[in-house]
Every structure is written in C-alpha cells, then in structure tokens.
Amino acid sequence: MPILTTLGLAAALAMPAAAPPAAAATADPAFARCMAGLQATAASQGIAADRFNAITAGLQPDPTVLPLLDAQPEFTTPIWDYLAALVDRQRVDDGRAMLQQHRELLQRVSAQYGVDPVTIVAVWGVESDYGRVFGKRPLLQSLATLSCAGRRQPFFRGELLALIKLIDQGDLQAQGLTGSWAGAFGHTQFMPSTYARIAVDGDGDGRRDLVGSIPDALASTANYLKRAGWRTGEPWGMEVRVPAGFNASQSGRTQRRSLADWRALGVTGLDGSALAPSGLPADARAALLLPSGTKGPALLVFRNYDAIYSYNAAESYALAIATLADRLRGSNGLVTAWPTDDPGLGRDERRQLQTLLLARGHDIGAADGMIGTASRRAIQVEQRRLGWADADGRAGQRILRALQAQPQAQAPAAPTRFSLPNNYSAVQSPAIRSRSSVQQIQGVSSGQFQGLDAWLVETPQATAAISVFGGQLLSFVPKGQPDLMWLSPKRAALPTPIRGGSPVCWPYFGRQGQGDDVPAHGFVRTLPWELQQARRLDDGSIELTLAPPALDNLGLRLTMTVRVGRELRQQLVTENTGKAPATITQALHNYFRVGDASKVDVDGVDGLDYLDKFENYAQPRRQQGPWSLRDPRDPGRSDRIYTQAGGHYVLRDPVLKRRIDLRTEGSRSLVAWNPGAEGAARMADVGDGWRDYVCLEAANAGPDVVTVAPGGRHVLLQILSSAPL
C-alpha cells in the first residue's frame, strides 16, 4: 500500500460545480463538492448517476482516518515488535489447522496457480488472522474521506470508483461492507482496484466474493502472487551470515547479485558453509536484507520475496509473511537475535501482561492479547511506578518481566508515629549557620533573598536561593528565563513556615500517621539548616550539601544536596541511625510560578489513581487526561495525591509560554495542589495569589510510604528544568 501523509478536510479539493448527489446534501461543503466531482468522473466510466447516488447515499466524511495516513505499523513499528505480533505461536498453530481444514481446496488452488499452500495460508494469516479480523471501518466512508482530503487523493479516488463499480456489478453488497482505514477488505485484504483486476471465482458460484467465500479469497491470493512473478518450487529466501565489517551499503532489495558474487563478498550460510540454496536456477540472483543493520538478522532474498513484497510494499510486512510461512513448514524462525534488549510479545505473552495489569487494578477490559489505548495507558502507569524515564506504554518483554518479578501487592505499612524531639525547641535559631570547614567558592554567598536569610548561588547557567530557615529552595532562575518558584509576597513573619519555594516536609507529610502534638509537615521546615559543603563541578554547576540540626530520640538523619546548573537537582537522603525500622512519608513541596493557574495543564498523570483530600482520601479515583483546575469533576481547586506514580511530569503554562519539567526518582507519589479562589480567600498568605502558582510535589505519601531498615537509607531525587513552549 502506498505511503500516505495526513492533511485536513479543509484541504479537500474544490471540485468543478455540479449538482451534488443527495448523499452529500448535508455534508461538509468541501466534501459535497468533492463527491459531486466524483459523480461526474463515475459517469464518464459508465456508472449511472442514480446508481452512484444510491450507493453513496448518506455518506459523511470520517476525519478520524486522516491521522492514520502516517501511522502504518509497517513503517512505524520496530520490526521485532511487528514480527512478534504477527508471527506468534497462536498464529502458527492456527495456520497449521487451516492447512489441514482446507487441504483439498489449497491443493487444487496450488495446482492451478503454482503457489504453495503454505504461502497462501501465511498471507491469509497476516492479513486477517484467518478471517477473524476484516477491519471495522465502513469502506465507502473511509475511501470517500481519503478521496477528498489528504495526500494521494487521486489514488483513493480510483479505489473508491473501483469499489462502486464492484457494488454496481453485483460482486459486493454495500450494506455492512467494512475493512481497513485505507480501503483493504476481505479475507486477504485486497484493495478495490486489485479486486477488480485479480479476484477470481474460486467456488464456481459465478461471483467473486472475497468477503464471504474462502475459496474465492485463497484462489485470488494465489492468482495475485502468480501474476506478481511467483516461481513455483523456489524459496523466498534464507537467513545468512555476513562477515565482520561488512559494508551495509551493499544491502537492499533492489541490489541484486549472483550467488557467486555474494560468496565472494563473504556471505555464508548460518553455519558458515558456502551458499548453496536448493530449488534455484543456476543464474538466480539475490538481494541481501539487513532490516536492523549488520548486528541483526541478515537475509538473502530471491524472486519470490519480491512477489510477496508487491502485496504490500513494506519490508517488515513481506518478512512477516515469509517467516510465518517458514514456521508453518516446521522451522523455528529466525536464528539471529534482533539488536534490542526489549523484544516484542506474542499474543500469549500479551495476554499474560494484560492479566498482570488487571491484577493491579487497571480497567483495560478483557485480557485478549490486543494492546489498545487502555492497555498502553496502563503500561505507562506501571512504567512510571517502576521509575522508568522512558514511560512510553510499549508492550515488550521488559515490562512483562518487570511485572512478573514484582511480588503481589501488600497493604502498606503504617507510618511510624513520631514524638516531638527532646531538643526541638533548643535547636530553633534563625542565625546563618555554616561549618567553619566549608570551603569558600566563587558563586556561593550568604545574604538576603526577599528579606530572608539565605545562601545565594550563581553559576553561568542559573541562580538559586536556599533559605537558612527550613533549608527550603526559594528561587531557581535558569539563564534567560523567569523564576521557576513562587514565593508569597504576603508570607507571615518567621517562625511561621514560609509560603512558597520548595518546603522540605520530613519525616512525615501533613500529619499522616501522627498526633496533634507535632507540627504539620514534619520537623525540619521550621529549623535553621547548616551548610556542610559547597563545591563547583566540572560543568560549571555548584552543589551544596545541607542538613537540619540533629534531633534527639528520632533515630533518623536527613541530608540534602542541591545542584544548581542548567537544571536543578535536589536530593533528600534519609538514613536510619536507630535500631528499628522507620516508616516515613515526605515531600518536596514545590510552588511553581505560573501565569494563571486556571490555564495550566500537567502531563504525566493520565491513567494514574489519586486520592482526593476534598473527599477525605476516601477512595481512589482514576485520572483521565492531564491535570488542570478545569477538571469537570472538581473544577477550580485541587488537592490530590497521585499514588504509585513517579517519573516525569510536564507543567505547560500558556501564559508565561513555558514548560516546567519535574523528573523524580525514589518518589512514588505526586501531590497536586491549588486551593482555588474560595480556599485561598481563607489563607492570609495566599489570597488572590492563588492564580500565581501550582504545587507539584515530589512525594511519598498516602499509601506510598517508605520503610527504612536500621542502617539503611532512602534517596528522593527531583530534577527541575524549564523550556519555552
């Protein structure tokens, strides 16, 4: 099938004026003009106007086919995924059953057209899974849409007119006729023009019916391959070995050489033996395919490969049919591994993966082996939970093995209930504290930031300010950009916690698992911190190591590093110095500056479960799409803990025209908070400032608690960066 490119319906050609067919009377005007022009063309080809109008009655354009023009899996899917999906154990088993069930028919067809039964059945299996999957799109509607919009409109007009002729002649019934988005249909997915030229009557009933007649479909497929140059008794190709340092530019389907030439270039059989394929004439010429370069399988292909390739001009497609045919003959498939650490999944494995997703509470429907949107979304959620940076939703061996290796989910441990440290009052002092041993380096100074004592950091790439009180990030300004952080201009005087920046909530978030005798959000956000080390790195960035005072009877020690460069890397290191396990919650409570909170979207949470504070965290809900304050379920405010999260979130700000990226490791929760107008009115240090920030917090909270064993440690990392939209 030709490679196609998407254009919108607005680009449909304005055809010459003519009386529009009744079908188009209520259609989009451009579509109506296009159909009127097609009616005139059909008339010139012998299709009466009343028949054209009757067949196309009620047609409306379907714009959903247009994005598929550039999404053909033969060209967009890695070849190892493509082959794993189409040449799996189930398709092999079913194909062998079809060979037995239709043995007499296939022998007759093979004798008539010279194409072996196995290849015919392989085409059938790849094209429609032996008649199970014809395609669900109304054929006339899809072809009419593609005839009037997008690239290659002339091609699709020819296919639409060919289909109308087939219906007009009685080969097909228009009602209920469905197929692929591009117009292929029937058991072996012929395009209408191919159907008109090549389809044959295989069952002798006087009609060519590739939809309802298996004999017609298989005979027509054999006829197609014969007319494409199939040579009886010859192989399609063979897997070979190329020598080290082989020049890959000598490969390609159109670069044909004699077998002697390939032998001279060092190409051998897989076992190193000289090339000597059976069933070929002495003057046979072959091409070398390296679908994934010299590190993957190498295939020497002959004339029959070209016949298969002509069926759908894509290398992965032709190899799917060829290798499925080999498997049906008893081969184990390709020997050389594909150059990937994440091979694709067959249907049995896809069902296993879906079963694991269902067990984790994902609403993906049945475990049917079909990886659709819901399954891909669930895979992305699990990839984020695993902390993968590349959470792409791909169904491969890597995610299957990872979920198989995970133990069954258990109820989370209860957070440790902490008492107020004995020395808590004694260690509260707002004075600047730095170890005398800290080396003075250029770019780090003590001073004031908006009236707060702070360590000020300046590098060639950015500036930052970190408060002595609470050790909290107050400002991060990448070069040439506005500050990422919001700091309330109405904040209360110390020792009231600072509203804004990035407060450190530790060793608990909120008062989760705690009594009323301890401060909210932990002990350290109202303590003076100490600068323990400052160093300049080779890339020009500066890294500070800071810590709050040691706290009595806590059994835990906290250290924080902040690296300021093109991005800001902030790390909380919790060490258990006690004799018993400690279960903590925590957060870096980021207040990100935005132009208007009501217009911001946050990607990276679609499909995640969250607990809503406005519902007292009563039951998990499933996020649909990006986070925003425009969420129709609870518009204008948000206080959510996204659970089993982690990875990468993107805040998109159309007012400031920038994106803020938050990447996390060691964080299994994301807290998204903005009180909205009503909630902010009750907060003296926010008020109408609620529009100026969105809180996205790298956290471990709710059910995502962290247990640190005696002598153990836990690291929570966040990386902040920004870029123009």
VOZADREN-51762 format. One record per residue (C-alpha): x, y, z negated; residue in three letters. Coordinates in steps of 0.001 Angstrom, whole numbers, plus 500000, padded with zeros to 6 digits. Each point is the difference from the previous one (the first is absolute). Layout:
N
XYZALA
...
//
This chain:
725
500000500000500000MET
501406503442500829PRO
501413502106497196ILE
497584502826499219LEU
500133503339498214THR
497263501733498019THR
498337503255501016LEU
496805501442498559GLY
496558499946501588LEU
500405503723500551ALA
502561499115502654ALA
497454498018502010ALA
499947500995503644LEU
497198502288501084ALA
498696497918502899MET
498247501553503029PRO
496458501089499263ALA
497355497361500604ALA
496743498967498446ALA
501073498297496773PRO
498769496479499430PRO
497242499621497466ALA
502464498252497705ALA
502072503121499644ALA
497183502475499480ALA
500683500299496275THR
503755499363500185ALA
502887502360499472ASP
499932502400503005PRO
503483499014501189ALA
499086496331499694PHE
496756500593501906ALA
501864501711502850ARG
502517497167500095CYS
497262497357500213MET
498278501960502759ALA
503216499939501996GLY
500353496273499383LEU
496467499452501266GLN
500977501637503275ALA
503125497838500244THR
497973496881499230ALA
497567500876502784ALA
502893500206502467SER
500943496449498941GLN
496521498620500592GLY
498471500270496518ILE
496541501535500246ALA
499315503030497813ALA
497052498344498261ASP
502139496957499127ARG
502843502208498726PHE
497560501965497850ASN
498339496857498670ALA
503316498380499059ILE
501422503149498363THR
496753501104498333ALA
500547501424496522GLY
503792500031500144LEU
501693502457497666GLN
503764500516499653PRO
501803498170497209ASP
502933502209498947PRO
501259497325497589THR
501558498106502918VAL
502301502893500867LEU
502461499643497082PRO
500468496360501019LEU
501570500992503304LEU
503388500428498321ASP
499565497228497450ALA
500262496814502063GLN
501553497448497626PRO
502185498578502772GLU
501903503286499953PHE
499640501195496393THR
500368496831497895THR
503442498508499241PRO
500357496910502134ILE
500517497713496995TRP
496681501183498543ASP
498254499676503353TYR
501188496426500539LEU
499382498972496392ALA
496378501096500352ALA
499346498356503375LEU
502162496885499809VAL
499121498641496581ASP
499211496509498779ARG
496232500427500283GLN
500167501152503616ARG
502285497078500822VAL
497706497483498285ASP
496912501473501656ASP
501725500019503387GLY
500863496322499742ARG
496371499309499133ALA
498889501964503095MET
502383497980502169LEU
498295496820498833GLN
496456501337500092GLN
500305501335503568HIS
502500497462501320ARG
498042498967503091GLU
499148503586500929LEU
503613501112499547LEU
501351497098502054GLN
497633500880502831ARG
500877503707499855VAL
503719499224499813SER
499805497713503021ALA
498165502672501987GLN
502199502999499137TYR
503340498464499010GLY
500143501597496533VAL
500564497652497065ASP
497191499651497402PRO
502205501173497135VAL
500681503407501564THR
496306500500500829ILE
499032499231496405VAL
502775502261498664ALA
498550502940501959VAL
496555499166498625TRP
501357499852496450GLY
501847503311500161VAL
497231501859501826GLU
496943499004497951SER
501090497427497404ASP
498303497319502115TYR
496788501960500438GLY
499628501246496432ARG
500913503650500599VAL
498647501662503133PHE
500097503563498690GLY
497104501917498484LYS
499953503223501990ARG
497194500575502530PRO
501844499586503264LEU
498122502529502096LEU
500291502678497315GLN
503746499506499519SER
500779500070503715LEU
497718502984500604ALA
501772501922497228THR
503456499160501328LEU
498861500883503524SER
499158503512498852CYS
502707500757497424ALA
503645499265499430GLY
502868499099502246ARG
499537497482502830ARG
496379500970500601GLN
500189498844503659PRO
501037496526498829PHE
497086499704497603PHE
497525501377502539ARG
500979497160502281GLY
499441497528497172GLU
496619501510499097LEU
498789499849503598LEU
501264496421500304ALA
498019499072496884LEU
496847501677501304ILE
500362498043503257LYS
500336496708498089LEU
496825500791498087ILE
498225501128503169ASP
500979496750501754GLN
498703497852497144GLY
503320498593498740ASP
499486501711496633LEU
497191501317497833GLN
500458503553498728ALA
498117499407496765GLN
502284498940497173GLY
503135500071502165LEU
502944500755497712THR
503757499835500229GLY
503178501795499054SER
500237503774499729TRP
501737500106503399ALA
497429497919501879GLY
501407496457499928ALA
497393497349499235PHE
499129496339500033GLY
501832496879498841HIS
503246501050501644THR
499423503764499979GLN
499916500957503669PHE
499695503626501025MET
496976500542502282PRO
502050500555503172SER
501997496833499287THR
496735498178499366TYR
498675501186503369ALA
503125498883501888ARG
501024496804498241ILE
497190498498497914ALA
498700496684501328VAL
496999497786499397ASP
501510497138498018GLY
496802498196499048ASP
498250500123503388GLY
496886501894498902ASP
500413502676502669GLY
501053502769497562ARG
503352501214498717ARG
499401500342496280ASP
503155500490497950LEU
497952500863496918VAL
497634497054499718GLY
501843497287501948SER
503253498449498768ILE
500552498187503339PRO
499677503291501885ASP
502388501742497586ALA
502727497333500044LEU
499823499482503756ALA
500168503756500561SER
503043500251497729THR
501768497265501947ALA
499072501740503252ASN
501461503253498669TYR
503321498380499076LEU
500184498179503329LYS
499467503228501910ARG
502575501709497761ALA
502630497565501290GLY
499833497071497575TRP
502268497144501077ARG
498729496547499127THR
502289497954497774GLY
502476502774499244GLU
500650501289496447PRO
499300503585498993TRP
503394500344498322GLY
502255498778497227MET
501685501311496879GLU
503741500458500473VAL
503088501298498234ARG
501966503043501132VAL
503692500456499197PRO
501245502437497376ALA
500345503490501401GLY
497548499314502825PHE
499091503121501968ASN
496275500396499338ALA
499624502303503007SER
500121496853502169GLN
496715498815498511SER
496492500839501175GLY
497208498299501909ARG
500925501545503342THR
503733499228499854GLN
500083496552501550ARG
503084497880500563ARG
500724496453500973SER
500554497441497267LEU
503633499829501073ALA
500355503733499405ASP
498506499706496517TRP
502336497126499214ARG
502917502151501130ALA
498868502736497589LEU
500207497540497103GLY
496293499269499556VAL
499484496443498751THR
497318497763498617GLY
499220500406496323LEU
502348497147499158ASP
502814501549502033GLY
499548497670502947SER
500119501181503610ALA
496764501384501426LEU
498159497224501815ALA
496220500545499721PRO
497927497262501580SER
497222500491502515GLY
501608502904501868LEU
501129500185503613PRO
503709500337500677ALA
499642503641501041ASP
497972501027496935ALA
500683503436498625ARG
499424501079496429ALA
499865503110497840ALA
501256500320496437LEU
497705501482497350LEU
501315501390496717LEU
496734501199498397PRO
501745501203496835SER
503555500438501235GLY
502931497627499842THR
499360499089496339LYS
496622498397500697GLY
498759497241502307PRO
501330499957503573ALA
497771498576502732LEU
500771499085503583LEU
496762500356501990VAL
499021498715503424PHE
497313500668502599ARG
497125498638497930ASN
500735502501497248TYR
499284502759502522ASP
496640498425500785ALA
499104500079496303ILE
501342503549499670TYR
497742501201502817SER
496953499050497916TYR
500807502847497588ASN
503213501878500704ALA
501571499852496548ALA
502986497922498975GLU
498594499068496599SER
496729498875501592TYR
501708497775502558ALA
502236498482497323LEU
496965499284497818ALA
498417497917502767ILE
503283498332500942ALA
500959499063496438THR
496453498897499134LEU
500116497704503032ALA
503288498553498735ASP
498490499426496563ARG
497018498231501570LEU
502473497690501740ARG
501553499097496642GLY
502846502496499695SER
500711501649496649ASN
500267503408501636GLY
502941502363500250LEU
503089498916498089VAL
501850503299499611THR
498645502219497233ALA
498772503501500716TRP
502228502765498587PRO
497693501003497146THR
499859499382496268ASP
496204500118500152ASP
498629497516502555PRO
496329500046500910GLY
497226497800498626LEU
497893497324501616GLY
496303499762499199ARG
500431497558497113ASP
502526502340498415GLU
497783503009500644ARG
497182498208498189ARG
502359499289497098GLN
500908503683499871LEU
496347501051500061GLN
499197497519497223THR
502700501603497862LEU
498587503447500778LEU
496501498877499022LEU
501356498596496729ALA
501394503458499260ARG
496581501579500359GLY
500192501393503539HIS
496716500197501883ASP
501126498659503373ILE
497179497610500820GLY
500738496364500768ALA
503485498494500277ALA
499544499399503726ASP
503560500512501207GLY
499049503185501860MET
502053502936498728ILE
497756503019500403GLY
499886503469498482THR
498862498829496553ALA
502756497383499785SER
502681502444501143ARG
498815502557497451ARG
500144497373497244ALA
503503498974501096ILE
501104503641499790GLN
498668500197496452VAL
501936496882498994GLU
503141501265501726GLN
499756503210497981ARG
499468498024496821ARG
503181498119500794LEU
501817503314500398GLY
500725499597503715TRP
500955503218501744ALA
498690498630503330ASP
496381499360498998ALA
498815499511503580ASP
497238497415499493GLY
501786497426502148ARG
498986496365499494ALA
503337498194500040GLY
501930497322498163GLN
501497502538497613ARG
496725501106498393ILE
498675496431499988LEU
503074498744498131ARG
499906502954497610ALA
496370499385499014LEU
500537496246499749GLN
502890500631497608ALA
497976502264497729GLN
498471498394496918PRO
496270500121499494GLN
498900503353498678ALA
499762500145496221GLN
498327502492497727ALA
502389502887499294PRO
501653500208496610ALA
498645502556497558ALA
502208503093499689PRO
502147500156496891THR
498428502288497412ARG
502625502543499013PHE
500256501930496755SER
501227503559499774LEU
503816499769499679PRO
501293500879496532ASN
502270502734501377ASN
497512501402502524TYR
499621503391498313SER
503702500308499233ALA
501117499657503622VAL
497680502685501395GLN
502057503078500897SER
499841502119503152PRO
503740500784500122ALA
502093499196503084ILE
501777496721499368ARG
502920498684502026SER
502677497594498926ARG
503334501712499550SER
501520497344502230SER
497812500923502989VAL
502245501167502816GLN
499117503426501329GLN
499400499770503741ILE
499098502620502544GLN
496283500037500679GLY
498845499149496454VAL
499275502686497429SER
497871500659496937SER
497507502808500255GLY
496361500938500275GLN
497334498901502456PHE
496774501982499730GLN
500760500682496347GLY
500929496411499120LEU
503469498832498949ASP
501190497745502773ALA
502893498417501813TRP
500220501570503435LEU
501385497981502902VAL
501031501361503382GLU
501304497893502891THR
500381500766503717PRO
496752498103500589GLN
497706501123497159ALA
499567501595496591THR
498341498582496899ALA
499224500932496411ALA
499620497567497094ILE
498563501182496715SER
501845499410496744VAL
496593499679498342PHE
498656496619501058GLY
502774499345502530GLY
497454500653502689GLN
500610500960503577LEU
498700503549500479LEU
501009500718503575SER
501369498305503100PHE
500527502208503046VAL
501457498333503107PRO
501899502464502161LYS
497676502075502166GLY
496828498688498344GLN
497709501124497178PRO
500193498408496567ASP
498557496498499808LEU
498947500480496378MET
497223502112498498TRP
500493501707496642LEU
497019501605498319SER
500287503789499657PRO
497578499697497059LYS
501942497395498035ARG
499932500277496220ALA
503033500825497888ALA
502247497191498797LEU
499731497556498299PRO
496753499468501929THR
500860497615502876PRO
500917501730503258ILE
497235499873502592ARG
501567499224503370GLY
503243498688501407GLY
500476496314499229SER
499448499163496318PRO
501558496762498739VAL
497300497844498394CYS
501749497292497946TRP
499752497415498410PRO
496271500190500638TYR
497689501758502420PHE
497085501990498591GLY
499282498178496764ARG
499712496568501584GLN
500168497432497212GLY
500800502650497383GLN
498287501562497013GLY
499131503634499395ASP
503087500526497821ASP
502365500365502965VAL
500171502749502654PRO
498426499450503413ALA
502298498847502811HIS
502803498796497758GLY
502686501430497768PHE
502572501542502321VAL
498183502736501912ARG
500143502379497013THR
503561499217498897LEU
503205501835500983PRO
502049497874502366TRP
503760499720500299GLU
502116500222503137LEU
502398497061499774GLN
501744500113503364GLN
500160502057503186ALA
501791498919503150ARG
500231501009503638ARG
499685497226502574LEU
501761499670503343ASP
496935501152501955ASP
499880503291498072GLY
497113498989497757SER
500217500399496218ILE
498889497413497466GLU
499126500775496388LEU
499609497422497252THR
497734501089497149LEU
498412498436496937ALA
497619500933497190PRO
501194499690496398PRO
500259496507498550ALA
496765499190498189LEU
499879497972496801ASP
498046496744499686ASN
499156499979503726LEU
502323497258501244GLY
500217501642503425LEU
502448502351501696ARG
499223502217503001LEU
502461501442502508THR
499103502071503060MET
502044500821503078THR
499059502723502470VAL
501829500254503325ARG
499463503197501984VAL
500744499980503720GLY
497890499883503152ARG
497645497938497884GLU
499574499798496261LEU
500570496628498339ARG
498761499698496420GLN
500511496863497979GLN
498725498983496554LEU
501993497200498364VAL
498372498323496990THR
502197497752497842GLU
498683497779497235ASN
502415500315497068THR
497718498160497599GLY
499438496364499149LYS
496512499549501457ALA
498509500500503472PRO
498474503429500559ALA
497113500627502402THR
499933503554501281ILE
498088502244502361THR
501597503077501576GLN
499754502634502704ALA
501806502779501793LEU
497035502393500006HIS
500711501939503228ASN
498106503233500630TYR
500506500585503729PHE
499455503531501321ARG
497392500139502789VAL
498254502708502004GLY
496490498830499129ASP
499406496773498075ALA
496584499581501600SER
501608499630503441LYS
502804497583499112VAL
500080496312501024ASP
502232497305498518VAL
500912496944502071ASP
501248496731498551GLY
497033499112497782VAL
497573498585502566ASP
498811496593498798GLY
501387500355496471LEU
497872499403496928ASP
499677502850497530TYR
498589500660496547LEU
498094503248499568ASP
500314501978496779LYS
496619501601500701PHE
498556496487499680GLU
502082499305496889ASN
502133497620502097TYR
497063497575499857ALA
500478498069503232GLN
502360500028502958PRO
498908501616503228ARG
501519499646503466ARG
501439503060501740GLN
498819500537503563GLN
502311502202502044GLY
502266502729498605PRO
499524501669496619TRP
498430503442500021SER
497782502213497886LEU
497432499605502784ARG
499350496370499080ASP
496193499680500278PRO
499868497616497034ARG
501250502654497579ASP
500638503268501870PRO
501856502949498551GLY
501985498232497277ARG
502196496950499489SER
501656498106497159ASP
500914496560501276ARG
502552497333499192ILE
500790498027503157TYR
501114496576498814THR
502442497512501470GLN
501280502824502165ALA
503516501158500734GLY
502005500903503039GLY
499348503113502045HIS
497378502738499830TYR
499689503020502272VAL
498240503203498924LEU
498902501960503075ARG
499408503702499424ASP
498438501783503013PRO
500134503412498301VAL
503723500012499170LEU
500532497929503165LYS
502225497443498338ARG
500038496456498751ARG
501399498848496683ILE
501269496430499874ASP
500009498117496707LEU
501875496693500038ARG
500107497812496929THR
501676496898498647GLU
499267498332496674GLY
496628501765500012SER
496874497898500429ARG
497468502800499490SER
499237503317501614LEU
498006502568498058VAL
498144502574502123ALA
498561502916498059TRP
498438503380500541ASN
497273501229497634PRO
498132501995502629GLY
498347503343499313ALA
497707498811497217GLU
502678498133498077GLY
502618502715500471ALA
497645502627498585ALA
500368498254496622ARG
503810500078500192MET
501512503340499031ALA
503336499254501680ASP
498375499010503328VAL
496804501980500682GLY
499731500929503660ASP
503498498587500538GLY
498510496542500647TRP
500114500669503747ARG
503773500476499856ASP
501067496479499039TYR
499357496288500349VAL
501438497551497495CYS
501439496807501460LEU
501744498101497242GLU
502457497130500329ALA
498785497874497125ALA
499486496699498269ASN
496602500367498392ALA
496635498319499578GLY
500509496262500533PRO
503449500624501506ASP
501909499928496724VAL
503721499214499793VAL
501432497615497411THR
503693500474499232VAL
501727497111498252ALA
502546500580497188PRO
503232501090501657GLY
498140500529503280GLY
499383503110502055ARG
497473501356502453HIS
500585502627502683VAL
497316502247501479LEU
501176501961503040LEU
498309502702502011GLN
501353501733503096ILE
498514503332501066LEU
500444501588503412SER
498083502255502337SER
499778500876503673ALA
497890502274502211PRO
496730498568501271LEU
//
